[in-house]
Amino acid sequence: MVRSDVVELWRLYRGLKSEQKRHQFLQAAAKWQEALMLDRDKETLSFALKIVACEALKPSGAAYNDHNIYDVLEAPLGKPAADRLRQPQCPAQRVRNAHLHAGVFQGAELVRRAFLSSFQASAKPTANLDI
C-alpha cells in the first residue's frame, strides 16, 4: 500500500509547471535520499546534506544567492519555524558550514570510530578455532 504522503508528493511534483522545476526538485530529493543513507555512520554529513537538500529548493536567480535554509523554510512554514532553527540548540546553518567548509564533525562519527578501532586493535585471538 502506498502511503498517503507519497501520493500527495507525487501530485505536487506532477503539478510543477516547468521541466526546470521538476529537475530542481529531483536534485533536492536525491540529496535528501543521500543524506538518509548516511544517517547512521556519518551523522554530521547526513545533517549537512539535509540542509543542502532544502537549500536546493530555493528559487534560482541572483536575488536568492544569499538565501539559506532559514529563508527556504520560512516561505512554506512561516517565520516562527525558521526562527526556531536559528536558535543555538539547533544552529543548522552553522553545522552545515562548519562541516562542508572546514570538515568539523558535530556527530558521534569520530567517537564511535575511535572506540571501535581501539577495540579491534586490542582484540587478539586467544585460540585457533578452525570450525
OpenMM code with the backbone's topology and positions (N, CA, C; nanometers):
from openmm import Vec3, app, unit

residues = "MET VAL ARG SER ASP VAL VAL GLU LEU TRP ARG LEU TYR ARG GLY LEU LYS SER GLU GLN LYS ARG HIS GLN PHE LEU GLN ALA ALA ALA LYS TRP GLN GLU ALA LEU MET LEU ASP ARG ASP LYS GLU THR LEU SER PHE ALA LEU LYS ILE VAL ALA CYS GLU ALA LEU LYS PRO SER GLY ALA ALA TYR ASN ASP HIS ASN ILE TYR ASP VAL LEU GLU ALA PRO LEU GLY LYS PRO ALA ALA ASP ARG LEU ARG GLN PRO GLN CYS PRO ALA GLN ARG VAL ARG ASN ALA HIS LEU HIS ALA GLY VAL PHE GLN GLY ALA GLU LEU VAL ARG ARG ALA PHE LEU SER SER PHE GLN ALA SER ALA LYS PRO THR ALA ASN LEU ASP ILE".split()
positions = [
    Vec3(0.0844, -0.1188, 0.0000),
    Vec3(0.0000, 0.0000, 0.0000),
    Vec3(0.0887, 0.1248, 0.0000),
    Vec3(0.0538, 0.2225, -0.0777),
    Vec3(0.1293, 0.3472, -0.0884),
    Vec3(0.0834, 0.4431, 0.0210),
    Vec3(0.1814, 0.5015, 0.0904),
    Vec3(0.1472, 0.5985, 0.1955),
    Vec3(0.0809, 0.7210, 0.1331),
    Vec3(-0.0088, 0.7841, 0.2069),
    Vec3(-0.0832, 0.8987, 0.1541),
    Vec3(0.0089, 1.0174, 0.1249),
    Vec3(0.1161, 1.0349, 0.2032),
    Vec3(0.2043, 1.1478, 0.1761),
    Vec3(0.2819, 1.1285, 0.0463),
    Vec3(0.3065, 1.0035, 0.0062),
    Vec3(0.3734, 0.9770, -0.1212),
    Vec3(0.2808, 1.0150, -0.2363),
    Vec3(0.1562, 0.9821, -0.2243),
    Vec3(0.0586, 1.0170, -0.3270),
    Vec3(0.0489, 1.1690, -0.3391),
    Vec3(0.0430, 1.2372, -0.2264),
    Vec3(0.0351, 1.3840, -0.2267),
    Vec3(0.1616, 1.4444, -0.2870),
    Vec3(0.2771, 1.3908, -0.2507),
    Vec3(0.4038, 1.4404, -0.3056),
    Vec3(0.4075, 1.4200, -0.4571),
    Vec3(0.3638, 1.3054, -0.5046),
    Vec3(0.3602, 1.2801, -0.6486),
    Vec3(0.2674, 1.3790, -0.7184),
    Vec3(0.1513, 1.4075, -0.6588),
    Vec3(0.0567, 1.5037, -0.7158),
    Vec3(0.1209, 1.6415, -0.7265),
    Vec3(0.1895, 1.6831, -0.6202),
    Vec3(0.2567, 1.8135, -0.6223),
    Vec3(0.3681, 1.8166, -0.7268),
    Vec3(0.4438, 1.7090, -0.7360),
    Vec3(0.5517, 1.7018, -0.8352),
    Vec3(0.4952, 1.7127, -0.9761),
    Vec3(0.3887, 1.6381, -1.0034),
    Vec3(0.3282, 1.6430, -1.1369),
    Vec3(0.2708, 1.7812, -1.1668),
    Vec3(0.2371, 1.8567, -1.0625),
    Vec3(0.1815, 1.9907, -1.0817),
    Vec3(0.2851, 2.0987, -1.1054),
    Vec3(0.4126, 2.0651, -1.0922),
    Vec3(0.5162, 2.1651, -1.1195),
    Vec3(0.5059, 2.2088, -1.2649),
    Vec3(0.5185, 2.3376, -1.2877),
    Vec3(0.4898, 2.3939, -1.4193),
    Vec3(0.5985, 2.3709, -1.5240),
    Vec3(0.7225, 2.3684, -1.4848),
    Vec3(0.8275, 2.3588, -1.5865),
    Vec3(0.9194, 2.2399, -1.5602),
    Vec3(0.9855, 2.1969, -1.6660),
    Vec3(1.0821, 2.0882, -1.6548),
    Vec3(1.1971, 2.1286, -1.5626),
    Vec3(1.2334, 2.2568, -1.5638),
    Vec3(1.3414, 2.3060, -1.4772),
    Vec3(1.3047, 2.2877, -1.3298),
    Vec3(1.1811, 2.3160, -1.2933),
    Vec3(1.1369, 2.2980, -1.1547),
    Vec3(1.1363, 2.1505, -1.1163),
    Vec3(1.0964, 2.0643, -1.2083),
    Vec3(1.0989, 1.9205, -1.1805),
    Vec3(1.2418, 1.8732, -1.1589),
    Vec3(1.3309, 1.9212, -1.2430),
    Vec3(1.4724, 1.8844, -1.2300),
    Vec3(1.5278, 1.9326, -1.0951),
    Vec3(1.4935, 2.0541, -1.0573),
    Vec3(1.5379, 2.1100, -0.9284),
    Vec3(1.4851, 2.0251, -0.8135),
    Vec3(1.3591, 1.9858, -0.8201),
    Vec3(1.3004, 1.9023, -0.7164),
    Vec3(1.3710, 1.7671, -0.7080),
    Vec3(1.3986, 1.7057, -0.8235),
    Vec3(1.4662, 1.5763, -0.8248),
    Vec3(1.6080, 1.5865, -0.7691),
    Vec3(1.6766, 1.6969, -0.7965),
    Vec3(1.8096, 1.7165, -0.7391),
    Vec3(1.8019, 1.7258, -0.5871),
    Vec3(1.7061, 1.8012, -0.5375),
    Vec3(1.6889, 1.8139, -0.3926),
    Vec3(1.6526, 1.6789, -0.3309),
    Vec3(1.5643, 1.6046, -0.3967),
    Vec3(1.5234, 1.4734, -0.3459),
    Vec3(1.6409, 1.3762, -0.3442),
    Vec3(1.7273, 1.3827, -0.4452),
    Vec3(1.8446, 1.2945, -0.4498),
    Vec3(1.9397, 1.3258, -0.3343),
    Vec3(1.9584, 1.4543, -0.3038),
    Vec3(2.0444, 1.4925, -0.1904),
    Vec3(1.9830, 1.4432, -0.0603),
    Vec3(1.8521, 1.4562, -0.0460),
    Vec3(1.7840, 1.4108, 0.0755),
    Vec3(1.8009, 1.2597, 0.0918),
    Vec3(1.7836, 1.1857, -0.0183),
    Vec3(1.7997, 1.0400, -0.0130),
    Vec3(1.9430, 1.0037, 0.0246),
    Vec3(2.0398, 1.0740, -0.0320),
    Vec3(2.1805, 1.0509, 0.0027),
    Vec3(2.2027, 1.0758, 0.1519),
    Vec3(2.1430, 1.1818, 0.2029),
    Vec3(2.1561, 1.2134, 0.3457),
    Vec3(2.0995, 1.1011, 0.4321),
    Vec3(1.9856, 1.0464, 0.3922),
    Vec3(1.9245, 0.9378, 0.4690),
    Vec3(2.0111, 0.8122, 0.4684),
    Vec3(2.0791, 0.7867, 0.3579),
    Vec3(2.1660, 0.6685, 0.3504),
    Vec3(2.2865, 0.6821, 0.4436),
    Vec3(2.3262, 0.8044, 0.4752),
    Vec3(2.4442, 0.8277, 0.5585),
    Vec3(2.4094, 0.8502, 0.7054),
    Vec3(2.2810, 0.8538, 0.7367),
    Vec3(2.2338, 0.8875, 0.8714),
    Vec3(2.3035, 0.8121, 0.9833),
    Vec3(2.3269, 0.6865, 0.9653),
    Vec3(2.3778, 0.6031, 1.0743),
    Vec3(2.5273, 0.6196, 1.0998),
    Vec3(2.6064, 0.6252, 0.9936),
    Vec3(2.7520, 0.6249, 1.0095),
    Vec3(2.8171, 0.7624, 0.9991),
    Vec3(2.7541, 0.8534, 0.9313),
    Vec3(2.8128, 0.9854, 0.9092),
    Vec3(2.7079, 1.0910, 0.9438),
    Vec3(2.6844, 1.1075, 1.0716),
    Vec3(2.5753, 1.1917, 1.1199),
    Vec3(2.5891, 1.3376, 1.0764),
    Vec3(2.7089, 1.3920, 1.0870),
    Vec3(2.7266, 1.5329, 1.0529),
    Vec3(2.7079, 1.5558, 0.9039),
    Vec3(2.7649, 1.4706, 0.8214),
    Vec3(2.7479, 1.4836, 0.6769),
    Vec3(2.6018, 1.4655, 0.6389),
    Vec3(2.5350, 1.3707, 0.7000),
    Vec3(2.3933, 1.3495, 0.6735),
    Vec3(2.3130, 1.4753, 0.7052),
    Vec3(2.3395, 1.5353, 0.8201),
    Vec3(2.2693, 1.6578, 0.8598),
    Vec3(2.2989, 1.7694, 0.7606),
    Vec3(2.4258, 1.7862, 0.7233),
    Vec3(2.4643, 1.8915, 0.6288),
    Vec3(2.3965, 1.8708, 0.4936),
    Vec3(2.3864, 1.7464, 0.4481),
    Vec3(2.3215, 1.7191, 0.3202),
    Vec3(2.1713, 1.7444, 0.3257),
    Vec3(2.1099, 1.7257, 0.4411),
    Vec3(1.9679, 1.7591, 0.4551),
    Vec3(1.9480, 1.9096, 0.4396),
    Vec3(2.0410, 1.9865, 0.4956),
    Vec3(2.0351, 2.1326, 0.4802),
    Vec3(2.0534, 2.1684, 0.3330),
    Vec3(2.1520, 2.1064, 0.2676),
    Vec3(2.1775, 2.1309, 0.1257),
    Vec3(2.0532, 2.0962, 0.0426),
    Vec3(1.9878, 1.9847, 0.0742),
    Vec3(1.8679, 1.9441, 0.0006),
    Vec3(1.7584, 2.0498, 0.0115),
    Vec3(1.7401, 2.1019, 0.1312),
    Vec3(1.6399, 2.2084, 0.1490),
    Vec3(1.6798, 2.3339, 0.0729),
    Vec3(1.8073, 2.3691, 0.0800),
    Vec3(1.8538, 2.4885, 0.0095),
    Vec3(1.8427, 2.4730, -0.1415),
    Vec3(1.8465, 2.3500, -0.1905),
    Vec3(1.8336, 2.3267, -0.3346),
    Vec3(1.6945, 2.3628, -0.3861),
    Vec3(1.6003, 2.3805, -0.2968),
    Vec3(1.4640, 2.4161, -0.3359),
    Vec3(1.4430, 2.5665, -0.3499),
    Vec3(1.5440, 2.6469, -0.3171),
    Vec3(1.5244, 2.7916, -0.3279),
    Vec3(1.5150, 2.8317, -0.4750),
    Vec3(1.4460, 2.9403, -0.5016),
    Vec3(1.4335, 2.9861, -0.6405),
    Vec3(1.5702, 3.0203, -0.6985),
    Vec3(1.5817, 3.0054, -0.8290),
    Vec3(1.7070, 3.0412, -0.8946),
    Vec3(1.7106, 3.1920, -0.9194),
    Vec3(1.8290, 3.2413, -0.9397),
    Vec3(1.8455, 3.3833, -0.9691),
    Vec3(1.9320, 3.4525, -0.8663),
    Vec3(1.9947, 3.5601, -0.9092),
    Vec3(2.0887, 3.6342, -0.8241),
    Vec3(2.0238, 3.6851, -0.6955),
    Vec3(1.8971, 3.7170, -0.7007),
    Vec3(1.8279, 3.7695, -0.5817),
    Vec3(1.8244, 3.6682, -0.4681),
    Vec3(1.8422, 3.5396, -0.5004),
    Vec3(1.8324, 3.4348, -0.3992),
    Vec3(1.9668, 3.3712, -0.3646),
    Vec3(2.0748, 3.4205, -0.4211),
    Vec3(2.2066, 3.3609, -0.3968),
    Vec3(2.2430, 3.3548, -0.2487),
    Vec3(2.2061, 3.4547, -0.1727),
    Vec3(2.2416, 3.4596, -0.0311),
    Vec3(2.1378, 3.3943, 0.0597),
    Vec3(2.0332, 3.3401, 0.0035),
    Vec3(1.9315, 3.2733, 0.0849),
    Vec3(1.9840, 3.1381, 0.1311),
    Vec3(1.9411, 3.0984, 0.2507),
    Vec3(1.9856, 2.9698, 0.3053),
    Vec3(1.8648, 2.8922, 0.3575),
    Vec3(1.8928, 2.7911, 0.4378),
    Vec3(1.7887, 2.7026, 0.4886),
    Vec3(1.6762, 2.7784, 0.5588),
    Vec3(1.7120, 2.8822, 0.6326),
    Vec3(1.6107, 2.9566, 0.7074),
    Vec3(1.5129, 3.0257, 0.6125),
    Vec3(1.5660, 3.0850, 0.5066),
    Vec3(1.4807, 3.1533, 0.4089),
    Vec3(1.3926, 3.0534, 0.3341),
    Vec3(1.4487, 2.9383, 0.2994),
    Vec3(1.3741, 2.8368, 0.2253),
    Vec3(1.2586, 2.7842, 0.3101),
    Vec3(1.2838, 2.7558, 0.4371),
    Vec3(1.1783, 2.7019, 0.5234),
    Vec3(1.0784, 2.8075, 0.5687),
    Vec3(1.1217, 2.9317, 0.5719),
    Vec3(1.0299, 3.0378, 0.6139),
    Vec3(0.9150, 3.0532, 0.5151),
    Vec3(0.9422, 3.0329, 0.3860),
    Vec3(0.8372, 3.0506, 0.2848),
    Vec3(0.7168, 2.9598, 0.3117),
    Vec3(0.7347, 2.8271, 0.3253),
    Vec3(0.6152, 2.7444, 0.3481),
    Vec3(0.5724, 2.7330, 0.4945),
    Vec3(0.6682, 2.7447, 0.5885),
    Vec3(0.6365, 2.7174, 0.7290),
    Vec3(0.6162, 2.8419, 0.8144),
    Vec3(0.6611, 2.9569, 0.7648),
    Vec3(0.6465, 3.0814, 0.8387),
    Vec3(0.7706, 3.1180, 0.9186),
    Vec3(0.7781, 3.2438, 0.9582),
    Vec3(0.8942, 3.2966, 1.0299),
    Vec3(0.9184, 3.2283, 1.1642),
    Vec3(0.8152, 3.1971, 1.2444),
    Vec3(0.8414, 3.1313, 1.3730),
    Vec3(0.9170, 2.9988, 1.3591),
    Vec3(0.8831, 2.9204, 1.2578),
    Vec3(0.9529, 2.7924, 1.2366),
    Vec3(1.0983, 2.8166, 1.1989),
    Vec3(1.1221, 2.9121, 1.1105),
    Vec3(1.2597, 2.9439, 1.0698),
    Vec3(1.3389, 2.9985, 1.1879),
    Vec3(1.2756, 3.0804, 1.2699),
    Vec3(1.3440, 3.1368, 1.3876),
    Vec3(1.3820, 3.0282, 1.4877),
    Vec3(1.2982, 2.9240, 1.5008),
    Vec3(1.3334, 2.8126, 1.5908),
    Vec3(1.4615, 2.7446, 1.5449),
    Vec3(1.4797, 2.7328, 1.4142),
    Vec3(1.6018, 2.6702, 1.3615),
    Vec3(1.7253, 2.7576, 1.3827),
    Vec3(1.7050, 2.8859, 1.3976),
    Vec3(1.8176, 2.9768, 1.4196),
    Vec3(1.8681, 2.9725, 1.5645),
    Vec3(1.7940, 2.9099, 1.6535),
    Vec3(1.8301, 2.9059, 1.7949),
    Vec3(1.9596, 2.8270, 1.8161),
    Vec3(2.0356, 2.8623, 1.9211),
    Vec3(2.1646, 2.7969, 1.9461),
    Vec3(2.1576, 2.6454, 1.9603),
    Vec3(2.0471, 2.5906, 2.0092),
    Vec3(2.0402, 2.4459, 2.0255),
    Vec3(2.0235, 2.3730, 1.8924),
    Vec3(1.9948, 2.4437, 1.7855),
    Vec3(1.9808, 2.3816, 1.6528),
    Vec3(2.0358, 2.4752, 1.5451),
    Vec3(2.1635, 2.5053, 1.5487),
    Vec3(2.2213, 2.6006, 1.4522),
    Vec3(2.2480, 2.5340, 1.3168),
    Vec3(2.1415, 2.5047, 1.2447),
    Vec3(2.1516, 2.4267, 1.1209),
    Vec3(2.2562, 2.4829, 1.0242),
    Vec3(2.2511, 2.6101, 0.9974),
    Vec3(2.3420, 2.6696, 0.9002),
    Vec3(2.4870, 2.6644, 0.9486),
    Vec3(2.5082, 2.6851, 1.0774),
    Vec3(2.6457, 2.6792, 1.1300),
    Vec3(2.7035, 2.5382, 1.1218),
    Vec3(2.6215, 2.4376, 1.1532),
    Vec3(2.6677, 2.2984, 1.1444),
    Vec3(2.7021, 2.2656, 0.9999),
    Vec3(2.6153, 2.3033, 0.9074),
    Vec3(2.6376, 2.2796, 0.7646),
    Vec3(2.7673, 2.3440, 0.7191),
    Vec3(2.7827, 2.4727, 0.7476),
    Vec3(2.9021, 2.5461, 0.7034),
    Vec3(3.0295, 2.4906, 0.7653),
    Vec3(3.0262, 2.4632, 0.8946),
    Vec3(3.1460, 2.4126, 0.9624),
    Vec3(3.1897, 2.2784, 0.9046),
    Vec3(3.0932, 2.1927, 0.8711),
    Vec3(3.1303, 2.0622, 0.8171),
    Vec3(3.1754, 2.0716, 0.6715),
    Vec3(3.0979, 2.1398, 0.5882),
    Vec3(3.1297, 2.1433, 0.4455),
    Vec3(3.2490, 2.2320, 0.4128),
    Vec3(3.2742, 2.3343, 0.4942),
    Vec3(3.3838, 2.4264, 0.4631),
    Vec3(3.5099, 2.4017, 0.5451),
    Vec3(3.4946, 2.3395, 0.6621),
    Vec3(3.6121, 2.3196, 0.7481),
    Vec3(3.6287, 2.1753, 0.7957),
    Vec3(3.5363, 2.0872, 0.7599),
    Vec3(3.5485, 1.9475, 0.7988),
    Vec3(3.5202, 1.9195, 0.9447),
    Vec3(3.4505, 2.0092, 1.0119),
    Vec3(3.4203, 1.9927, 1.1542),
    Vec3(3.3076, 1.8913, 1.1719),
    Vec3(3.3267, 1.7971, 1.2635),
    Vec3(3.2248, 1.6974, 1.2939),
    Vec3(3.1440, 1.7409, 1.4155),
    Vec3(3.0133, 1.7221, 1.4083),
    Vec3(2.9247, 1.7538, 1.5204),
    Vec3(2.8596, 1.6285, 1.5768),
    Vec3(2.8632, 1.5197, 1.5042),
    Vec3(2.8006, 1.3946, 1.5463),
    Vec3(2.8995, 1.3069, 1.6205),
    Vec3(2.8632, 1.1828, 1.6351),
    Vec3(2.9454, 1.0883, 1.7108),
    Vec3(3.0350, 1.0034, 1.6201),
    Vec3(3.0534, 1.0453, 1.4941),
    Vec3(3.1308, 0.9638, 1.3998),
    Vec3(3.2703, 0.9314, 1.4519),
    Vec3(3.3415, 1.0328, 1.4953),
    Vec3(3.4797, 1.0119, 1.5367),
    Vec3(3.4895, 0.9350, 1.6674),
    Vec3(3.3983, 0.9594, 1.7578),
    Vec3(3.3992, 0.8880, 1.8855),
    Vec3(3.3763, 0.7391, 1.8610),
    Vec3(3.2765, 0.7080, 1.7811),
    Vec3(3.2441, 0.5685, 1.7510),
    Vec3(3.3615, 0.5013, 1.6800),
    Vec3(3.4192, 0.5694, 1.5814),
    Vec3(3.5304, 0.5131, 1.5061),
    Vec3(3.6514, 0.4918, 1.5960),
    Vec3(3.6801, 0.5869, 1.6828),
    Vec3(3.7947, 0.5743, 1.7730),
    Vec3(3.7741, 0.4581, 1.8697),
    Vec3(3.6539, 0.4445, 1.9213),
    Vec3(3.6246, 0.3362, 2.0146),
    Vec3(3.6407, 0.2012, 1.9459),
    Vec3(3.5824, 0.1868, 1.8294),
    Vec3(3.5891, 0.0585, 1.7599),
    Vec3(3.7303, 0.0246, 1.7148),
    Vec3(3.8076, 0.1247, 1.6721),
    Vec3(3.9431, 0.0956, 1.6264),
    Vec3(4.0305, 0.0499, 1.7425),
    Vec3(4.0147, 0.1083, 1.8602),
    Vec3(4.0946, 0.0654, 1.9746),
    Vec3(4.0502, -0.0735, 2.0207),
    Vec3(3.9209, -0.1016, 2.0078),
    Vec3(3.8708, -0.2337, 2.0443),
    Vec3(3.9279, -0.3388, 1.9505),
    Vec3(3.9251, -0.3107, 1.8199),
    Vec3(3.9759, -0.4070, 1.7224),
    Vec3(4.1262, -0.4257, 1.7363),
    Vec3(4.1994, -0.3184, 1.7659),
    Vec3(4.3447, -0.3281, 1.7790),
    Vec3(4.3834, -0.4096, 1.9007),
    Vec3(4.3043, -0.4019, 2.0079),
    Vec3(4.3393, -0.4739, 2.1294),
    Vec3(4.2860, -0.6162, 2.1319),
    Vec3(4.1915, -0.6470, 2.0455),
    Vec3(4.1323, -0.7803, 2.0454),
    Vec3(4.2257, -0.8751, 1.9713),
    Vec3(4.2786, -0.9723, 2.0443),
    Vec3(4.3675, -1.0730, 1.9843),
    Vec3(4.3040, -1.2092, 2.0030),
    Vec3(4.3124, -1.2919, 1.9003),
    Vec3(4.2530, -1.4244, 1.9159),
    Vec3(4.3253, -1.5026, 2.0246),
    Vec3(4.2490, -1.5704, 2.1040),
    Vec3(4.3084, -1.6483, 2.2136),
    Vec3(4.3301, -1.7924, 2.1745),
    Vec3(4.2632, -1.8374, 2.0686),
    Vec3(4.2801, -1.9749, 2.0253),
    Vec3(4.2517, -1.9833, 1.8756),
    Vec3(4.3073, -2.0808, 1.8130),
    Vec3(4.2818, -2.1030, 1.6722),
    Vec3(4.1611, -2.1929, 1.6612),
    Vec3(4.0487, -2.1341, 1.6214),
    Vec3(3.9244, -2.2093, 1.6159),
    Vec3(3.8885, -2.2371, 1.4709),
    Vec3(3.9404, -2.3428, 1.4174),
    Vec3(3.9029, -2.3826, 1.2814),
    Vec3(3.7777, -2.4674, 1.2914),
    Vec3(3.6715, -2.4145, 1.2434),
    Vec3(3.5434, -2.4880, 1.2516),
    Vec3(3.5052, -2.5363, 1.1141),
] * unit.nanometer
topology = app.Topology()
chain = topology.addChain("A")
for resn in residues:
    res = topology.addResidue(resn, chain)
    for name in ("N", "CA", "C"):
        topology.addAtom(name, app.Element.getBySymbol(name[0]), res)
